[in-house]
Amino acid sequence: MDWPVRFPAKLNAGAVSVRCYDPADAAELLGPLADERVWEHMSRACPADAAALDELIRSRLADGCRVTFTVRQDGRAVGITSVLFDPDDPAGVEIGGTLLAPAVWETGVNTAVKRLLLAVIFRHGAQWVELQTDERNGRSAAAIRKLGATELGIRSEHLVRRDGSRRRSRVFRLDRPGLPSKAAGRSRPPSCAWLGYT
């Protein structure tokens, strides 16, 4: 696929909009993301201030293999999400790193955001898109299933949760529309065997 993807300056679906993250967004994002529930399945707590949040976001953009977006509803910042590219597996990307304010959970905002990004990603030649969530996060897994993604299995991660346990992620995949599903008839595509699914 083509990388970097040239995302439009702004994507819209009704009251929901997505645009590339700007450091100026951090101050507005801090309030919506300050709820501890947002960080429940993460390896760290919520950053203490806007500068720390901005530093966290921008530190993950340094290698050029990630694009982060600010999510808005009715013009108000409600969270972030990212598209991640792995040069060693260039046929597709991952949509992940999604942190949304609890006020917009189960309102359709997450689904709208994912569909906006999926449309652009597939237009740029991606053969598949991977999504994952902590195995304990049933709410997030249900949202991913609503997109029509196929569950591939559970993957052990190097990340350690704040409670000291090692994170295990539930991994899903969406194949490019019109292509035979690589996951059809088996629990995972051959290219993912090295990831340690169980």
C-alpha positions as CSV (number, residue, x, y, z in Angstrom):
1,M,0.0,0.0,0.0
2,D,1.0,3.7,-0.2
3,W,2.7,5.1,2.9
4,P,2.5,7.7,4.1
5,V,-1.2,7.9,3.4
6,R,-2.3,11.4,2.4
7,F,-5.3,11.8,4.6
8,P,-7.6,14.8,3.9
9,A,-7.2,17.7,6.2
10,K,-10.5,16.9,7.8
11,L,-12.9,13.9,7.6
12,N,-16.5,14.3,8.6
13,A,-19.5,11.9,9.3
14,G,-22.4,14.0,10.6
15,A,-21.4,15.5,13.9
16,V,-18.1,13.5,14.1
17,S,-14.9,14.8,12.6
18,V,-11.3,13.6,12.4
19,R,-8.2,15.7,11.7
20,C,-4.5,15.2,12.2
21,Y,-3.4,15.9,15.7
22,D,-2.0,19.3,16.4
23,P,-0.1,20.1,19.6
24,A,-2.6,22.9,20.3
25,D,-5.3,20.1,20.7
26,A,-3.6,18.7,23.9
27,A,-5.1,21.3,26.2
28,E,-8.6,20.6,24.9
29,L,-8.1,16.8,25.0
30,L,-6.8,16.7,28.6
31,G,-10.3,17.1,30.2
32,P,-12.1,14.5,28.1
33,L,-9.3,12.0,28.6
34,A,-8.7,12.7,32.3
35,D,-11.2,10.0,33.4
36,E,-9.3,7.0,34.8
37,R,-11.6,4.6,32.9
38,V,-9.9,5.8,29.6
39,W,-6.6,4.5,30.8
40,E,-7.8,1.3,32.5
41,H,-6.2,-1.1,30.1
42,M,-3.1,1.0,29.5
43,S,0.4,0.7,30.9
44,R,0.4,4.2,32.3
45,A,-2.0,6.6,34.0
46,C,-3.4,9.7,32.4
47,P,-0.8,12.4,31.9
48,A,-0.8,15.1,34.5
49,D,-1.2,18.1,32.2
50,A,-1.5,19.1,28.6
51,A,2.3,19.3,28.1
52,A,2.7,15.7,29.2
53,L,-0.2,14.5,27.0
54,D,1.3,16.3,24.0
55,E,4.8,14.8,24.7
56,L,3.2,11.3,25.0
57,I,1.4,11.7,21.7
58,R,4.3,13.3,19.8
59,S,6.9,10.8,21.1
60,R,5.0,8.1,19.2
61,L,5.1,10.0,15.9
62,A,8.9,10.3,15.7
63,D,9.6,7.3,13.4
64,G,7.1,8.4,10.7
65,C,5.2,5.1,10.9
66,R,2.2,6.5,12.8
67,V,-0.4,9.2,12.2
68,T,-2.5,10.4,15.1
69,F,-5.9,12.1,14.8
70,T,-8.0,14.3,17.1
71,V,-11.6,13.1,17.2
72,R,-14.3,15.8,17.6
73,Q,-18.0,15.6,18.2
74,D,-20.0,18.7,17.5
75,G,-16.7,20.6,17.3
76,R,-15.5,19.5,20.8
77,A,-12.5,17.3,21.2
78,V,-13.4,13.9,22.6
79,G,-10.4,11.8,22.0
80,I,-7.6,10.5,19.7
81,T,-6.9,7.5,17.4
82,S,-4.0,6.5,15.2
83,V,-3.0,4.6,12.1
84,L,0.2,2.6,12.4
85,F,2.3,1.3,9.6
86,D,4.8,-1.6,9.9
87,P,7.4,-1.4,7.0
88,D,8.0,-5.2,7.6
89,D,4.4,-5.9,6.7
90,P,3.5,-3.2,4.2
91,A,0.3,-4.7,2.8
92,G,-1.8,-3.1,5.5
93,V,-2.0,-1.0,8.6
94,E,-3.3,-1.0,12.2
95,I,-5.9,1.4,13.5
96,G,-5.3,1.7,17.2
97,G,-4.2,3.8,20.1
98,T,-7.8,5.0,20.4
99,L,-8.7,6.9,23.6
100,L,-12.2,8.3,23.8
101,A,-14.0,10.2,26.5
102,P,-16.5,7.9,28.4
103,A,-19.2,10.4,27.4
104,V,-19.1,9.2,23.8
105,W,-18.7,5.4,24.5
106,E,-21.4,3.4,22.8
107,T,-22.8,6.4,21.0
108,G,-21.5,5.5,17.5
109,V,-18.6,7.9,17.5
110,N,-15.9,5.2,17.5
111,T,-17.6,3.4,14.6
112,A,-17.9,6.6,12.6
113,V,-14.3,7.4,13.1
114,K,-13.1,3.9,12.1
115,R,-15.3,3.9,9.0
116,L,-13.9,7.3,7.9
117,L,-10.3,6.1,8.3
118,L,-11.0,2.7,6.7
119,A,-12.4,4.3,3.6
120,V,-9.2,6.4,3.0
121,I,-6.9,3.5,3.9
122,F,-8.4,1.1,1.5
123,R,-8.4,3.7,-1.3
124,H,-4.6,3.9,-0.8
125,G,-4.2,0.2,-1.5
126,A,-4.2,-1.5,1.9
127,Q,-5.1,-5.2,1.6
128,W,-6.1,-5.4,5.2
129,V,-6.5,-3.4,8.4
130,E,-5.8,-4.8,11.9
131,L,-7.5,-3.7,15.1
132,Q,-6.8,-4.9,18.6
133,T,-7.9,-4.4,22.1
134,D,-7.0,-5.6,25.6
135,E,-8.5,-9.0,26.1
136,R,-10.3,-7.6,29.2
137,N,-12.0,-4.8,27.2
138,G,-15.2,-6.4,26.1
139,R,-16.8,-3.0,25.2
140,S,-14.0,-2.3,22.7
141,A,-14.1,-5.8,21.3
142,A,-17.8,-5.5,20.7
143,A,-17.3,-2.2,18.8
144,I,-14.7,-3.8,16.6
145,R,-17.0,-6.7,15.8
146,K,-19.6,-4.2,14.6
147,L,-17.3,-3.2,11.9
148,G,-17.4,-6.7,10.5
149,A,-13.8,-7.6,11.6
150,T,-12.7,-11.2,11.9
151,E,-11.2,-12.2,15.2
152,L,-7.8,-13.8,14.8
153,G,-7.0,-14.7,18.3
154,I,-5.1,-13.6,21.4
155,R,-1.6,-12.2,21.3
156,S,0.7,-11.7,24.2
157,E,2.3,-8.3,24.4
158,H,5.5,-6.9,25.9
159,L,3.5,-4.2,27.6
160,V,2.8,-4.5,31.3
161,R,-0.5,-3.2,32.7
162,R,-0.5,-1.0,35.7
163,D,-1.6,-3.9,37.9
164,G,1.6,-5.7,37.0
165,S,0.1,-8.2,34.6
166,R,1.3,-8.7,31.1
167,R,-1.1,-7.4,28.5
168,R,-2.8,-9.8,26.1
169,S,-4.5,-8.4,23.1
170,R,-7.5,-9.6,21.2
171,V,-6.6,-9.1,17.5
172,F,-9.1,-8.5,14.6
173,R,-8.7,-8.0,10.9
174,L,-10.7,-6.5,8.1
175,D,-9.8,-7.4,4.6
176,R,-10.0,-5.0,1.6
177,P,-13.6,-5.0,0.3
178,G,-13.9,-7.3,-2.7
179,L,-11.0,-9.5,-1.9
180,P,-11.4,-13.1,-0.6
181,S,-11.0,-13.0,3.2
182,K,-7.5,-14.3,4.2
183,A,-9.0,-15.4,7.5
184,A,-11.8,-17.4,5.9
185,G,-11.7,-21.1,6.9
186,R,-8.9,-20.7,9.4
187,S,-8.3,-18.9,12.7
188,R,-5.6,-16.6,11.4
189,P,-3.7,-15.8,8.1
190,P,-0.3,-17.4,7.7
191,S,1.5,-14.1,7.7
192,C,0.5,-13.6,11.4
193,A,1.9,-16.9,12.6
194,W,5.0,-15.3,14.1
195,L,2.8,-13.0,16.4
196,G,2.2,-15.8,18.9
197,Y,-1.6,-16.1,18.7
198,T,-3.2,-18.6,21.0
